């Protein structure tokens, strides 16, 4: 008897909740994405992600006793894992704001497990008359302000900060042209380097999220702005604070557009950029290593012309600016550092990196075909106590790439 009453109560509760939900205006949604295939050819091995679709920089020389550079090996691949699927939702009014949400994924996987479903974006957004609140995972503000026009999946990385993060972001429109943005974010898929490798634990243990503030100007032709970004990591029991600044501008007029961005930053590895931090001393009380930032300067410019047939050029340059404090050498004379562009075993550090690229893209409503040529040259040398290098040498990679997409 009691069991029957319980079942009746549960059924009544389900019907009541369904009736309440059904009485509310339903949200609308739109499915979007593309089916994409890429093929590429490199003349040299590179530091890369997603099985080479995401090309970052050429590897330094790895010379055998016979004088053969093992990294001077061509490679080629074709993949369709960049295909993407997303849903945009438009919901009912919440707290006087228009509501929207997004969930987006691709098949890039994680780590070396490619071809698995991967979360790209998942967020809720509320829009009042002059205020926008976003909660969830999306592009980090360092990337989202502007990005290069290029068919490459890497979108100008490592010269362009590349990062999607869980975040709370508030945008306040001051007038029709100016807006202020502030955001706090944590690390998930794009993480800082350190003693245990790439991990979100350095920020997690530090308790504090990354903080970004910026101001943006927009009109019919221009989009420009500046931003400041900072984070505080806990490596073992030692805290490391890092900061960066970005300035960017975009001009567009009918078929022509030019975009540029410059970043001055410390410990930028979670953006897939060159640089990190190194051991600078030993804490006299705990006996643990203390750390200092490695500083980098990065700039890029992108120009494109056309709509149906679009021609584009891209150029980027990164310079290692050294460390804030001198690095500490071990008893064997070696330095310890973490981040992209540094190789602990042979003590090689990237001094600078540049890329020049040209592309052509054919665009239709549901179809896109792109071709690109890249020349990327890295200069490596032995790391010094100052975080700079000695006796640098250059290695280059020539890359040909093509992509074809059906867009829906």
KACOR-V389121 format. One record per residue. N is the residue number from 1. PSI is psi in whole degrees, -180 to 180 (none if undefined). D_FIRST is the distance of its C-alpha to the first C-alpha in Angstrom with 2 decimals. Layout:
# KACOR-V389121
N|PSI|D_FIRST  N|PSI|D_FIRST
This chain:
# KACOR-V389121
1|-46|0.00  2|-40|3.80  3|-40|5.41  4|-41|5.24  5|-39|6.45  6|-44|8.74  7|-41|10.07  8|-40|10.75  9|-45|12.53  10|-44|14.52  11|-43|15.55  12|-41|16.61  13|-44|18.56  14|-44|20.30  15|-39|21.34  16|-46|22.63  17|-43|24.65  18|-40|26.03  19|-41|27.09  20|-46|28.90  21|-42|30.63  22|-27|31.56  23|-19|33.14  24|147|35.48  25|132|38.72  26|153|38.40  27|154|40.81  28|160|43.52  29|159|44.68  30|126|47.73  31|135|48.06  32|170|51.40  33|-163|53.30  34|155|55.92  35|119|56.66  36|139|59.57  37|138|61.84  38|146|64.50  39|140|67.48  40|161|69.87  41|125|72.97  42|148|74.11  43|-5|77.47  44|155|76.10  45|144|72.97  46|158|71.03  47|126|68.34  48|171|65.52  49|165|61.80  50|51|59.66  51|31|62.07  52|-10|65.05  53|-35|63.81  54|96|63.82  55|129|67.40  56|-63|68.36  57|155|71.76  58|144|74.14  59|154|74.03  60|174|77.13  61|141|79.58  62|88|78.57  63|132|81.97  64|174|82.62  65|-22|85.74  66|2|87.30  67|16|86.89  68|129|84.14  69|110|81.47  70|-20|78.18  71|-7|76.45  72|58|79.04  73|122|77.01  74|154|76.07  75|155|72.52  76|152|70.65  77|154|67.09  78|133|65.03  79|156|61.36  80|17|58.73  81|-11|56.28  82|-3|57.30  83|145|55.34  84|148|52.97  85|133|49.78  86|160|48.43  87|127|46.29  88|130|47.25  89|139|44.62  90|118|45.46  91|-170|42.64  92|169|42.00  93|136|43.80  94|120|42.67  95|36|44.15  96|8|46.91  97|148|47.86  98|134|47.86  99|146|45.49  100|161|46.10  101|160|45.05  102|143|46.43  103|132|45.43  104|141|48.21  105|163|48.79  106|-164|51.44  107|30|51.95  108|-13|54.23  109|-162|51.90  110|151|52.57  111|-126|55.34  112|4|56.80  113|78|53.62  114|169|54.71  115|7|53.03  116|153|49.58  117|132|47.72  118|131|48.81  119|127|47.56  120|-56|50.50  121|144|49.13  122|105|45.77  123|161|45.94  124|140|44.88  125|133|47.72  126|130|47.96  127|115|51.13  128|-171|52.33  129|-43|55.75  130|5|57.74  131|139|55.21  132|129|53.32  133|125|50.65  134|132|49.65  135|120|47.03  136|-164|46.62  137|128|48.89  138|-171|52.03  139|137|55.79  140|146|57.36  141|-28|59.74  142|-28|62.69  143|-42|62.14  144|-23|60.68  145|-58|63.67  146|157|65.80  147|160|66.13  148|158|68.92  149|104|69.29  150|143|69.16  151|-9|67.41  152|141|66.86  153|-27|63.29  154|-10|64.51  155|48|65.54  156|2|68.62  157|145|67.14  158|12|68.34  159|-31|70.54  160|127|67.60  161|129|64.71  162|114|61.73  163|132|58.29  164|133|54.73  165|151|52.65  166|132|49.42  167|161|50.68  168|120|50.33  169|132|53.20  170|126|54.44  171|128|57.19  172|118|58.96  173|121|61.41  174|-39|64.40  175|-161|66.02  176|-15|66.48  177|-38|68.21  178|142|67.09  179|153|63.71  180|135|62.61  181|137|60.02  182|145|58.33  183|144|55.86  184|138|54.25  185|155|53.23  186|169|52.14  187|142|53.11  188|-78|51.00  189|-29|52.78  190|111|56.24  191|159|56.94  192|152|59.83  193|161|61.81  194|-168|62.31  195|-29|62.61  196|19|59.32  197|-159|60.09  198|120|58.44  199|147|55.42  200|-7|53.36  201|-27|53.24  202|-43|56.59  203|-38|55.26  204|-45|51.80  205|-23|53.38  206|-9|55.71  207|-35|52.75  208|136|54.71  209|167|54.29  210|144|57.28  211|133|58.65  212|135|60.46  213|143|62.24  214|165|64.42  215|138|66.13  216|143|66.61  217|132|69.04  218|140|68.57  219|-163|70.51  220|-24|71.25  221|-26|73.28  222|146|72.49  223|114|69.59  224|162|70.62  225|-180|69.41  226|158|69.25  227|153|66.53  228|139|66.14  229|140|63.63  230|153|62.94  231|161|60.73  232|114|60.48  233|154|59.64  234|107|59.06  235|115|60.76  236|-112|60.03  237|12|60.59  238|137|63.31  239|140|62.78  240|121|64.61  241|136|64.87  242|151|65.99  243|157|66.91  244|161|68.00  245|145|69.37  246|144|69.38  247|140|71.49  248|159|71.14  249|146|72.51  250|134|72.10  251|130|74.39  252|135|73.58  253|104|75.77  254|-112|75.10  255|-10|75.42  256|140|76.55  257|145|74.53  258|137|75.31  259|147|72.91  260|150|73.67  261|146|71.94  262|135|73.19  263|133|71.21  264|115|72.54  265|165|69.97  266|137|69.13  267|66|66.82  268|22|65.65  269|-29|63.98  270|-10|60.49  271|11|62.26  272|32|63.76  273|162|67.13  274|142|69.97  275|164|70.06  276|-124|67.93  277|162|68.91  278|166|70.81  279|125|71.27  280|-12|73.81  281|-171|73.82  282|130|72.10  283|122|70.34  284|-22|72.43  285|-52|69.46  286|-22|66.64  287|7|68.95  288|160|66.94  289|145|68.48  290|162|68.97  291|157|69.13  292|148|71.10  293|147|70.44  294|132|72.31  295|142|73.35  296|153|73.68  297|130|74.96  298|136|73.69  299|148|74.78  300|160|74.38  301|140|75.56  302|132|74.35  303|140|76.14  304|149|75.11  305|133|76.62  306|167|75.29  307|-71|72.11  308|-48|72.00  309|118|74.27  310|127|73.97  311|141|76.41  312|153|75.62  313|152|77.13  314|141|75.59  315|140|77.11  316|152|75.68  317|134|77.13  318|138|75.69  319|128|77.82  320|127|76.92  321|3|78.18  322|-173|77.77  323|158|75.92  324|-41|75.82  325|161|76.99  326|141|78.83  327|152|76.71  328|126|76.89  329|144|78.43  330|-180|77.16  331|-22|79.51  332|2|80.08  333|9|81.04  334|150|77.92  335|151|75.86  336|126|72.07  337|160|70.48  338|138|67.30  339|170|66.93  340|142|68.01  341|3|71.67  342|138|72.15  343|107|72.57  344|-44|72.48  345|-47|74.09  346|7|77.31  347|33|77.19  348|139|77.51  349|139|76.44  350|130|76.60  351|-48|79.28  352|168|78.69  353|136|77.18  354|157|78.04  355|138|76.93  356|137|78.50  357|152|76.68  358|147|77.19  359|161|74.77  360|135|74.52  361|135|71.40  362|120|71.04  363|131|68.27  364|178|66.69  365|-46|63.55  366|17|61.34  367|141|63.80  368|133|65.57  369|123|68.19  370|145|69.69  371|143|72.47  372|143|73.50  373|133|76.18  374|138|75.90  375|118|78.44  376|125|76.97  377|128|79.29  378|144|78.34  379|122|80.83  380|151|80.05  381|173|81.93  382|134|81.65  383|141|79.62  384|170|81.59  385|-25|80.63  386|-3|80.68  387|3|77.95  388|-170|80.59  389|163|82.17  390|152|85.57  391|56|87.34  392|152|84.86  393|163|84.92  394|145|83.29  395|147|81.03  396|149|80.02  397|131|77.48  398|130|78.03  399|129|74.84  400|132|74.48  401|149|71.07  402|146|69.66  403|147|66.27  404|134|64.89  405|141|61.78  406|120|59.85  407|134|58.24  408|none|55.27
